[in-house]
Amino acid sequence: MLKEGQIRIPSGCAISGIFAKDGRNISGEVIVNSMIPMHERSNGLGGGFAGYGIYPQYKELYAFHIFYNSQNSREECEKYLNYKFEIANMSKIPVRPCNTIKDPPLIWRYFLTPDHNLLNGSLLDEKEYVFRAVMEINTKIDGTYVFSSGKNMGVFKAVGFPEDVGFFYRLEEYEGYSWTAHGRYPTNTPGWWGGAHPFALLEYSVVHNGEISSYDANRRFMEMFGYKCTLLTDTEVITYIIDYLIRKCGLTLEETASVIASPFWSTIAKKDEEEQNRLTFLRSNFSSLLITGPFSILLGFEGGVMALNDRLKLRSMVVAEKGNMFYAASEECAIRQMAPDVDRIWAPMGGQPVIARLEKQKGE
């Protein structure tokens, strides 16, 4: 009899997300529990979470979460960080022993800001400065991986089932207005700490169920602009594409969705003239960033979340709303775990983004 982990399940992996439009705090325990009904979609080779609004006391500083393979790696990286940044606080990320989480690396957290003089002398804006530092650390300092680098947010991931990863990182002790989660069933790449989801860069984090066939074309294009794909997984390049289109090219979330999940030309031809022109421009100018193959993704960003299927909807995705709360998951059971009674629940059409953002408060 075949046992778990001995057969390939191409439709495996589980994603889940919860977002409070009014900015209320949600315990990390809620998102961890949402993954329990989808346990069989993972195989223990990767699990992780991203939380937003979890570091209010350091909300103006970048929070670097870093894996180290050795003490020497940590010392070399901290020497670099002390040169490039001003560090306000540094410590090990709190964890608790978990029998199913094996051989963890050194896991450290740094709250920092770019060195004022170096930033001014670089002629770069702040985010580009941080982006380049992350790329340099991840490609030039052996045994070191910055796996989270945004403000007032953080990624927590490991080799293990997601509910065990949440226990390991003590996520019930964190609160934030937005959480995403992932349970991994690797199909083409190994299960390892760096390869677990979410993948993050600056404020953007991505959890992904699927397998993209355009990886090599996407990767070659992104590496022309300073992005280094070193993590042996297609989700990494999706994260970089989103950062490039929004931060560097100035596209909106909706336009970004129309690039990575662009409609077929036959579909574009049926639109009105204005929409035809818009979609034709995006598809023609960013043709190398069309993502082909099955995928459903949840994109976390500062102040919001976006759910998106591939244009043929080859992977499952369900979203729901209840009052000011927004939910998304691979399966309805995960949403019902978080909110048994919702006001509205539906399966988005392929290629049609569903975006939830923080509501503006009075006086803003």
C-alpha positions as CSV (number, residue, x, y, z in Angstrom):
1,M,0.0,0.0,0.0
2,L,1.3,3.4,-0.9
3,K,1.9,5.7,2.0
4,E,1.7,9.5,2.3
5,G,4.6,11.1,0.6
6,Q,5.1,8.2,-1.8
7,I,2.8,9.5,-4.6
8,R,2.7,12.7,-6.5
9,I,-0.3,14.9,-5.9
10,P,-0.1,17.7,-8.5
11,S,-3.1,19.5,-7.1
12,G,-1.7,19.4,-3.6
13,C,-0.6,22.4,-1.4
14,A,-3.1,24.4,0.6
15,I,-3.4,28.2,1.0
16,S,-5.5,30.2,3.4
17,G,-5.9,33.9,4.3
18,I,-7.8,36.1,6.6
19,F,-7.9,39.9,6.4
20,A,-9.6,42.6,8.6
21,K,-10.7,45.5,6.5
22,D,-11.2,47.6,9.6
23,G,-7.6,46.9,10.8
24,R,-8.6,44.9,13.9
25,N,-6.1,42.5,15.4
26,I,-6.5,38.8,14.6
27,S,-4.6,36.2,16.6
28,G,-2.2,34.0,14.7
29,E,-3.9,31.1,16.2
30,V,-6.9,31.7,13.9
31,I,-4.9,31.2,10.7
32,V,-3.0,28.2,12.1
33,N,-6.3,26.5,12.9
34,S,-7.6,27.2,9.4
35,M,-5.0,24.8,8.0
36,I,-6.0,21.8,10.1
37,P,-9.0,20.8,7.8
38,M,-6.6,20.8,4.8
39,H,-3.9,18.7,6.4
40,E,-3.9,16.1,3.7
41,R,-3.0,18.6,1.1
42,S,0.5,18.9,2.6
43,N,3.0,16.2,3.3
44,G,5.2,17.8,6.0
45,L,7.8,19.1,3.7
46,G,6.9,22.8,4.1
47,G,4.6,25.1,5.9
48,G,4.5,28.8,6.7
49,F,2.6,32.0,7.5
50,A,2.9,35.7,6.9
51,G,1.4,38.3,9.3
52,Y,0.9,42.0,8.8
53,G,0.6,44.6,11.6
54,I,2.4,42.2,14.0
55,Y,5.2,44.6,15.0
56,P,3.5,47.9,15.9
57,Q,6.3,48.9,18.2
58,Y,8.7,48.8,15.3
59,K,6.3,49.7,12.5
60,E,8.7,52.3,10.9
61,L,11.6,49.8,10.7
62,Y,12.3,47.0,8.4
63,A,12.0,43.6,10.0
64,F,14.5,41.1,8.7
65,H,13.9,37.4,9.4
66,I,17.0,35.4,8.6
67,F,18.0,31.7,8.5
68,Y,21.6,30.9,9.3
69,N,23.3,27.6,8.7
70,S,26.1,28.4,11.2
71,Q,27.4,30.8,13.7
72,N,30.0,32.0,11.2
73,S,27.3,32.8,8.7
74,R,25.5,34.9,11.4
75,E,28.7,36.8,12.3
76,E,29.5,37.6,8.6
77,C,25.9,38.7,7.9
78,E,25.7,40.9,11.1
79,K,29.0,42.6,10.0
80,Y,27.3,43.5,6.7
81,L,24.1,44.6,8.4
82,N,26.0,46.8,10.8
83,Y,27.7,48.5,7.9
84,K,24.6,49.0,5.7
85,F,21.9,49.6,8.4
86,E,21.2,51.0,11.8
87,I,20.0,48.2,13.9
88,A,17.5,49.1,16.6
89,N,16.9,45.6,18.0
90,M,18.2,42.0,17.2
91,S,17.3,38.7,18.8
92,K,16.5,35.1,18.1
93,I,13.0,34.5,16.9
94,P,11.2,32.8,19.8
95,V,10.3,29.2,19.1
96,R,9.2,26.2,21.1
97,P,10.3,22.5,20.7
98,C,8.2,20.5,18.3
99,N,8.8,16.8,17.7
100,T,7.9,17.1,14.0
101,I,10.2,20.1,13.3
102,K,13.6,18.7,12.7
103,D,17.1,20.3,12.4
104,P,16.1,24.0,12.5
105,P,18.7,26.5,11.4
106,L,19.6,29.5,13.5
107,I,16.6,31.9,13.2
108,W,17.2,35.6,13.9
109,R,15.2,38.8,13.7
110,Y,16.5,42.3,13.1
111,F,14.6,45.6,13.2
112,L,16.6,48.1,11.2
113,T,16.7,51.1,8.9
114,P,19.1,52.0,6.2
115,D,22.2,53.9,7.2
116,H,21.4,57.5,6.6
117,N,24.7,58.5,5.0
118,L,25.0,55.4,2.8
119,L,21.4,55.8,1.6
120,N,21.8,59.4,0.6
121,G,25.1,58.6,-1.1
122,S,23.6,55.8,-3.0
123,L,21.1,57.9,-5.0
124,L,18.6,55.1,-4.4
125,D,15.2,55.3,-2.8
126,E,14.9,53.5,0.5
127,K,13.1,50.4,-0.8
128,E,15.6,49.9,-3.7
129,Y,18.4,50.2,-1.2
130,V,16.9,47.5,1.0
131,F,16.1,45.3,-2.0
132,R,19.7,45.4,-3.2
133,A,20.9,44.6,0.3
134,V,18.6,41.5,0.5
135,M,19.8,40.3,-2.9
136,E,23.4,40.7,-1.9
137,I,23.0,38.9,1.4
138,N,21.2,36.0,-0.2
139,T,23.6,35.5,-3.0
140,K,27.0,36.4,-1.5
141,I,26.9,35.3,2.2
142,D,27.0,31.6,2.3
143,G,24.6,29.9,4.6
144,T,22.4,33.0,5.0
145,Y,18.9,33.6,3.7
146,V,16.8,36.7,4.4
147,F,13.3,35.3,4.2
148,S,11.3,38.3,5.3
149,S,12.2,42.0,4.9
150,G,9.1,44.2,5.1
151,K,7.9,46.8,7.6
152,N,5.5,45.8,10.3
153,M,5.2,42.3,8.9
154,G,6.9,39.0,9.1
155,V,7.1,35.5,7.6
156,F,7.4,32.3,9.7
157,K,8.2,29.1,7.8
158,A,9.8,25.7,8.2
159,V,9.9,22.1,7.0
160,G,6.8,20.6,8.6
161,F,3.0,20.6,8.5
162,P,1.6,24.1,8.8
163,E,-0.1,23.5,12.1
164,D,3.2,22.3,13.6
165,V,5.0,25.3,12.1
166,G,2.5,27.6,13.8
167,F,3.1,25.8,17.1
168,F,6.9,25.9,16.6
169,Y,6.9,29.7,16.1
170,R,4.3,30.4,18.9
171,L,2.1,32.2,16.5
172,E,-0.7,32.5,19.0
173,E,1.4,35.2,20.7
174,Y,1.2,37.4,17.6
175,E,-1.7,39.6,16.4
176,G,-2.1,41.3,13.1
177,Y,-4.8,42.6,10.7
178,S,-3.8,40.1,7.9
179,W,-2.5,36.6,7.8
180,T,-1.8,34.1,5.0
181,A,-0.8,30.5,5.3
182,H,0.6,27.7,3.2
183,G,1.0,23.9,3.4
184,R,3.4,22.5,0.9
185,Y,3.4,19.4,-1.2
186,P,6.6,19.7,-3.3
187,T,6.3,18.2,-6.7
188,N,9.5,19.3,-8.5
189,T,11.8,20.7,-5.8
190,P,13.0,19.5,-2.4
191,G,11.4,20.3,0.9
192,W,13.8,22.6,2.8
193,W,13.4,25.6,5.1
194,G,14.2,28.2,2.4
195,G,11.8,26.5,-0.1
196,A,8.8,26.7,2.2
197,H,6.1,29.3,1.6
198,P,5.4,32.2,1.9
199,F,8.1,33.9,-0.2
200,A,8.6,37.5,0.6
201,L,10.4,40.6,-0.6
202,L,9.9,44.0,1.1
203,E,6.2,44.3,1.9
204,Y,5.1,41.6,-0.6
205,S,4.5,37.9,0.4
206,V,3.1,35.2,-1.8
207,V,1.6,31.7,-1.0
208,H,1.0,29.6,-4.1
209,N,-0.7,26.4,-5.0
210,G,0.3,25.2,-8.5
211,E,3.2,24.6,-10.9
212,I,4.1,27.3,-13.5
213,S,5.5,26.2,-16.8
214,S,6.8,29.7,-17.7
215,Y,9.4,29.7,-14.8
216,D,12.5,29.8,-17.0
217,A,11.3,32.6,-19.2
218,N,10.0,34.6,-16.2
219,R,13.3,34.0,-14.3
220,R,15.5,35.1,-17.2
221,F,13.5,38.4,-17.6
222,M,13.6,39.2,-13.8
223,E,17.4,38.5,-13.6
224,M,17.9,41.4,-16.1
225,F,16.7,43.7,-13.4
226,G,18.8,42.6,-10.4
227,Y,16.6,39.8,-9.1
228,K,18.4,36.6,-8.2
229,C,16.4,33.4,-8.3
230,T,18.3,31.0,-6.1
231,L,15.7,29.1,-4.1
232,L,14.7,26.3,-6.5
233,T,11.0,27.1,-6.6
234,D,8.7,28.9,-9.0
235,T,7.0,30.8,-6.3
236,E,10.1,32.9,-5.7
237,V,9.9,34.4,-9.2
238,I,6.2,35.2,-8.8
239,T,7.1,37.3,-5.8
240,Y,9.8,39.1,-7.7
241,I,7.5,39.7,-10.7
242,I,4.9,41.4,-8.4
243,D,7.5,43.6,-6.8
244,Y,8.9,44.6,-10.1
245,L,5.6,45.4,-11.7
246,I,4.2,47.4,-8.7
247,R,7.2,49.0,-7.2
248,K,9.5,49.5,-10.2
249,C,7.0,49.9,-13.0
250,G,4.2,51.6,-11.1
251,L,1.4,49.3,-12.1
252,T,-1.7,48.9,-10.0
253,L,-2.7,45.6,-8.5
254,E,-5.4,45.2,-11.1
255,E,-2.9,45.8,-13.9
256,T,-0.4,43.4,-12.3
257,A,-3.1,40.7,-12.3
258,S,-3.7,41.5,-16.0
259,V,0.0,40.9,-16.7
260,I,0.6,37.6,-14.8
261,A,-2.9,36.2,-15.6
262,S,-3.4,38.0,-18.9
263,P,-6.6,37.0,-20.9
264,F,-6.2,35.2,-24.1
265,W,-6.1,37.3,-27.3
266,S,-9.5,35.9,-28.3
267,T,-10.9,37.1,-25.0
268,I,-9.3,40.6,-25.3
269,A,-10.8,40.9,-28.8
270,K,-14.3,40.7,-27.3
271,K,-13.7,43.7,-24.9
272,D,-14.7,47.3,-25.6
273,E,-12.1,49.5,-27.3
274,E,-10.7,51.1,-24.2
275,E,-10.3,47.7,-22.4
276,Q,-8.8,46.2,-25.5
277,N,-6.2,48.9,-25.7
278,R,-5.4,48.6,-22.0
279,L,-5.0,44.8,-22.0
280,T,-3.1,44.8,-25.3
281,F,-0.6,47.3,-23.9
282,L,0.0,45.2,-20.8
283,R,0.3,41.9,-22.6
284,S,2.5,43.3,-25.3
285,N,4.9,45.3,-23.0
286,F,5.2,42.6,-20.3
287,S,4.9,39.4,-22.4
288,S,7.8,37.7,-20.6
289,L,5.9,38.0,-17.3
290,L,2.8,36.1,-18.3
291,I,2.6,33.2,-15.9
292,T,1.5,30.0,-17.6
293,G,0.4,26.8,-15.9
294,P,-2.0,26.1,-13.0
295,F,-1.8,28.4,-10.0
296,S,-3.8,30.0,-7.2
297,I,-2.0,32.6,-5.2
298,L,-2.6,34.9,-2.2
299,L,-0.6,38.1,-2.3
300,G,-0.1,39.9,1.0
301,F,0.9,43.5,1.0
302,E,0.9,46.5,3.3
303,G,-2.8,47.3,3.8
304,G,-4.4,44.5,1.8
305,V,-4.5,41.1,0.2
306,M,-5.2,39.8,-3.3
307,A,-6.5,36.4,-4.4
308,L,-5.8,35.3,-7.9
309,N,-6.3,32.2,-10.0
310,D,-4.7,31.4,-13.3
311,R,-6.8,32.4,-16.3
312,L,-8.1,28.8,-16.8
313,K,-8.8,28.3,-13.1
314,L,-6.8,25.1,-12.9
315,R,-6.4,25.3,-9.1
316,S,-9.1,25.7,-6.5
317,M,-9.8,29.0,-4.8
318,V,-12.7,30.1,-2.6
319,V,-13.2,33.5,-1.1
320,A,-15.8,34.8,1.4
321,E,-16.8,37.9,3.4
322,K,-18.4,38.4,6.8
323,G,-18.9,42.0,7.9
324,N,-15.5,43.6,7.6
325,M,-13.7,40.3,7.4
326,F,-12.3,38.8,4.2
327,Y,-11.3,35.1,3.8
328,A,-9.7,33.0,1.1
329,A,-8.6,29.4,0.9
330,S,-8.1,26.4,-1.3
331,E,-11.1,24.8,0.3
332,E,-14.3,26.1,1.9
333,C,-13.7,24.0,5.0
334,A,-10.7,26.2,5.9
335,I,-13.0,29.3,5.7
336,R,-15.7,27.6,7.8
337,Q,-13.0,26.9,10.4
338,M,-12.4,30.6,10.7
339,A,-16.0,31.8,10.2
340,P,-18.7,29.1,10.3
341,D,-21.4,31.6,9.1
342,V,-20.3,34.0,6.3
343,D,-22.3,36.6,4.5
344,R,-21.1,35.7,1.1
345,I,-18.9,32.9,-0.4
346,W,-17.9,32.3,-4.0
347,A,-15.2,30.9,-6.3
348,P,-13.6,33.7,-8.3
349,M,-13.3,33.4,-12.1
350,G,-10.0,32.5,-13.6
351,G,-7.7,35.5,-14.0
352,Q,-10.0,37.8,-12.0
353,P,-8.3,39.3,-9.0
354,V,-10.2,39.7,-5.7
355,I,-8.7,42.5,-3.7
356,A,-9.4,43.5,-0.1
357,R,-7.9,46.7,1.4
358,L,-8.0,48.5,4.7
359,E,-10.9,50.8,5.0
360,K,-10.0,54.5,5.6
361,Q,-10.6,55.6,9.1
362,K,-12.1,59.0,10.0
363,G,-9.6,61.8,9.8
364,E,-7.4,59.9,7.2
